[in-house]
Amino acid sequence: PEGLAKTSKNELLVAYSILAEVWKVDINRKSKRYISMAELPGWEQEMAIFGIAIDSKDRVYIAAPEYRGGSLIRYTPNAMNKFQVLVTDANAVNSILVDEELDVIFIASMDTVQRYQLSYFENPYQPIVFNSNEHAIVTGMTLANGISFNSDKSSLIVADTMNYGIYKIDSDIKPEEKITDLSPYQFSPFEGAWSWPDGIVYLKKYKLFAVADNFGSITFIDEAGNQVLQYQLLGDEGVLSAASLTVINDKLIISDLWEPGYFNVLKSVVKSRFTVPHHSIYSLRLDKVLKGY
């Protein structure tokens, strides 16, 4: 599993990268296939999907890094033409942030963070071909990944996976500032290994960001970048590879990149394991993990 999103009915959407499918998990933890990218004309079997996002109409935005040079695709349930290609040639599209209030879509893709006007895609349109001069608000990152707003939406907070850090990008697009360095990694499964920050989500109730780490932790940081708590995700055969994050009913939902059945989570606060077809999805009870913060 890669991308995660929450529907208006608090259902969980899980993007399975290699399968190129999005599955829906309801409140009873029953899962079913929701989107198959194989139905999109021109989709090839070896293509994968990464991050997903959702809007107030439950339309799903899908990062497709290998389709038409790297594309942003929107899926509209119950529409005659369910798939719409919004952006092409955007390179290895990774994570997506949609904000209808600000009329904007942000995409994290390789060394760039890109910005597009959301309302442009509400009328008859031609797919936008990515142009660095026009659409890239930040360049030069190593591997732009998880992306979130801060509390008042004045800044973007972006995880740069291969640079081991979390960056702040102001709304007036000043040069990015590294606010947190997650290396060296204190829970490293390999001696000397550093952190690979991946997904990031803002926790409004706690005024903190949660950052997923591919080397097996969730790090909680405040808006100044101070590391408040690092929580290890430990299984009986090693650490979990935390990737994407979302929040449902005060539970932090985490996608795990490792193989299914390899890990039985030992931490008592990890209560839920969703029934999904491949790999694993876990949840952390935030009221217990962040008790006192």
C-alpha positions in Angstrom: 0.0 0.0 0.0 1.1 3.6 -0.7 -1.4 6.5 -0.7 -4.2 6.8 1.9 -7.3 9.1 1.9 -10.5 9.5 3.9 -13.9 9.8 2.2 -16.7 12.1 3.4 -18.2 9.0 5.1 -15.0 8.2 7.1 -14.2 5.3 4.8 -10.6 4.6 4.1 -9.1 4.6 0.6 -5.9 2.6 0.1 -3.8 2.9 -3.1 -2.0 -0.3 -3.9 1.0 0.8 -5.9 1.9 -2.3 -8.0 -1.6 -3.5 -8.4 -2.6 0.0 -9.6 -5.8 -0.3 -7.7 -7.6 1.8 -5.0 -9.5 -0.2 -2.4 -12.2 1.1 0.0 -12.3 0.0 3.6 -15.6 0.8 5.4 -16.1 1.4 9.1 -16.6 -2.3 9.6 -13.2 -2.9 8.1 -14.6 -4.7 5.1 -12.6 -4.0 1.9 -13.5 -4.0 -1.8 -11.8 -2.9 -5.0 -12.9 0.7 -5.8 -10.8 1.9 -8.7 -8.8 -0.2 -11.2 -6.4 1.9 -13.3 -6.5 -0.9 -15.9 -9.8 0.7 -17.1 -8.0 3.9 -18.1 -7.2 3.9 -21.8 -3.5 3.6 -22.4 -2.8 2.1 -19.0 -0.1 -0.6 -19.2 0.2 -3.5 -16.8 3.6 -2.6 -15.4 2.5 1.0 -14.4 2.1 1.8 -10.7 0.3 4.5 -8.6 1.6 6.4 -5.6 -0.2 9.0 -3.5 -3.9 9.8 -3.6 -6.1 12.7 -2.3 -9.8 13.4 -2.2 -12.1 16.4 -2.5 -15.4 17.3 -0.9 -17.3 15.5 -3.8 -15.3 12.3 -3.0 -13.4 12.6 -6.3 -10.1 10.8 -6.0 -6.8 12.4 -7.3 -4.2 9.8 -8.2 -0.5 10.1 -8.7 0.6 8.0 -11.7 4.3 8.4 -12.2 4.6 6.2 -15.3 1.5 7.3 -17.2 2.1 9.9 -20.0 5.4 11.0 -18.5 4.0 11.3 -15.0 0.4 12.3 -14.6 -2.2 13.5 -12.1 -5.5 11.7 -12.7 -8.9 12.4 -11.2 -11.5 9.6 -10.7 -15.2 10.6 -10.4 -17.5 7.9 -9.2 -20.8 7.5 -11.0 -19.7 9.7 -13.9 -20.0 8.6 -17.5 -16.2 9.3 -18.0 -14.8 8.3 -14.6 -11.1 9.1 -15.4 -9.8 12.6 -16.2 -6.2 13.2 -17.0 -5.4 16.6 -15.4 -1.6 17.0 -15.7 0.9 15.1 -17.9 4.8 15.1 -18.2 5.1 15.9 -14.5 7.8 13.3 -13.9 7.6 10.9 -11.0 4.4 12.3 -9.4 4.4 11.2 -5.8 2.1 13.0 -3.3 -0.9 15.3 -3.8 -2.5 18.0 -1.7 -5.9 19.4 -2.7 -7.4 22.5 -1.2 -10.8 23.7 -2.5 -10.9 26.8 -0.3 -7.6 28.1 -1.8 -8.5 26.7 -5.3 -5.2 24.8 -5.5 -3.6 21.4 -6.1 0.0 20.9 -5.0 2.1 17.9 -6.3 5.3 16.6 -4.9 7.4 15.1 -7.8 11.0 14.2 -7.6 13.0 17.5 -7.2 9.9 19.8 -7.5 6.8 20.9 -5.7 4.2 22.0 -8.3 1.1 24.1 -8.1 -2.0 24.1 -10.3 -5.3 26.0 -10.1 -8.0 23.5 -9.1 -10.9 25.3 -10.8 -9.3 25.2 -14.2 -10.2 21.5 -14.3 -13.9 22.2 -13.6 -14.7 23.4 -17.1 -13.9 21.9 -20.5 -10.1 21.8 -20.5 -7.0 20.3 -22.1 -4.6 18.4 -19.7 -1.9 20.7 -18.5 1.6 19.7 -19.7 4.0 20.4 -16.8 6.3 23.4 -17.4 8.9 24.0 -14.7 9.0 27.7 -15.2 5.3 28.0 -14.8 4.2 25.3 -12.4 7.2 24.5 -10.1 7.2 26.6 -7.0 10.3 24.8 -5.6 13.1 23.0 -7.4 16.2 21.3 -6.3 14.8 18.9 -3.7 16.2 15.4 -3.6 12.9 13.5 -3.4 9.9 15.6 -2.6 7.4 13.3 -0.9 4.7 13.9 1.8 3.1 17.4 1.7 0.8 19.2 4.1 -0.3 22.7 5.1 0.6 24.2 8.5 -2.2 25.3 10.8 -3.2 28.5 9.1 -2.3 27.4 5.5 0.4 30.1 5.3 3.1 27.5 4.6 3.6 24.1 3.1 5.5 21.4 5.0 7.2 19.0 2.7 9.2 15.8 3.4 12.4 15.4 1.4 12.9 11.7 1.7 16.5 11.3 0.4 17.6 14.5 2.2 16.3 13.1 5.6 14.5 16.3 6.4 11.3 18.3 6.6 11.1 21.6 4.8 8.9 24.7 5.2 7.8 26.6 2.1 6.2 30.0 2.7 3.0 30.9 0.8 4.9 33.6 -1.0 7.3 30.9 -2.2 10.4 32.0 -0.5 13.4 29.5 -0.7 12.6 26.5 1.4 13.9 26.2 5.0 14.9 22.9 6.5 13.1 23.0 9.9 13.8 19.4 11.0 16.7 17.0 10.3 15.7 13.4 11.1 19.2 12.0 10.8 20.9 10.1 12.4 17.9 7.8 13.0 17.8 6.6 16.6 15.6 3.5 15.8 17.7 2.5 12.7 17.4 -1.2 11.7 20.8 -0.8 10.1 23.9 0.6 11.8 24.4 4.2 10.6 21.3 4.3 8.6 19.4 7.6 8.4 15.7 8.4 8.3 13.6 8.3 5.2 10.6 10.7 5.9 7.7 9.9 3.7 4.0 10.8 4.4 3.1 13.8 6.6 -0.2 15.0 8.0 -1.2 17.9 10.3 -3.0 16.9 13.5 -5.2 19.9 14.2 -6.3 18.6 17.6 -2.7 18.3 18.9 -1.2 21.2 16.8 1.5 18.8 15.6 2.6 17.1 12.4 3.0 13.4 12.2 5.8 12.2 9.8 6.0 8.6 8.6 9.4 7.1 8.3 10.3 4.2 6.0 12.7 3.0 8.6 10.0 2.3 11.1 8.8 5.2 13.1 6.3 8.0 13.4 7.9 11.3 14.4 5.7 14.1 15.8 7.0 17.6 15.3 5.6 21.1 16.2 5.3 23.9 13.7 8.7 25.2 14.6 10.2 21.8 13.6 10.9 20.7 17.2 10.7 16.9 17.5 8.2 16.3 20.3 8.1 12.5 20.2 9.4 9.7 18.0 7.4 6.5 18.2 8.8 3.2 16.9 6.7 0.8 15.0 8.1 -2.5 16.0 7.1 -6.0 14.9 8.4 -9.4 15.9 10.6 -9.6 12.8 11.8 -6.0 12.6 10.4 -2.6 12.0 7.4 -1.6 9.9 8.0 0.6 6.9 5.6 3.5 7.5 4.7 5.3 4.3 1.4 7.3 4.0 -0.8 8.7 6.7 -4.3 9.9 7.3 -6.5 10.5 10.3 -9.9 8.9 11.0 -11.7 9.3 14.4 -8.5 10.3 16.2 -6.6 7.4 14.9 -3.5 7.8 12.8 -3.8 5.4 9.9 -0.5 4.1 8.5 0.3 2.2 5.4 3.2 -0.3 5.7 5.3 -1.1 2.7 6.6 -4.5 3.8 5.1 -7.9 3.0 1.8 -9.1 4.6 2.0 -11.2 7.7 5.7 -10.5 8.4 4.9 -8.3 11.5 2.6 -8.7 14.4 2.7 -5.3 16.0 3.8 -5.5 19.6 3.0 -2.0 20.8 -0.2 -2.0 22.8 -1.5 1.2 21.3 -1.6 -0.3 17.9 -5.1 -1.7 18.0 -6.4 -2.1 14.5 -5.3 -4.1 11.5 -7.6 -3.5 8.6 -8.5 -6.4 6.3 -6.9 -5.5 3.0 -5.7 -7.7 0.1 -2.0 -7.1 0.2 0.5 -5.8 2.8 -0.8 -4.1 5.9 -2.6 -1.0 7.3 -2.3 -0.1 10.9 -3.7 2.6 13.2 -2.3 4.4 16.3 -4.6 5.7 18.9 -3.5 9.3 19.1 -5.1 9.9 22.5 -2.7 7.3 24.0 0.4 8.1 22.0 0.1 11.8 22.5 -1.3 11.8 26.0 0.0 14.8 27.8 0.9 16.8 24.7 
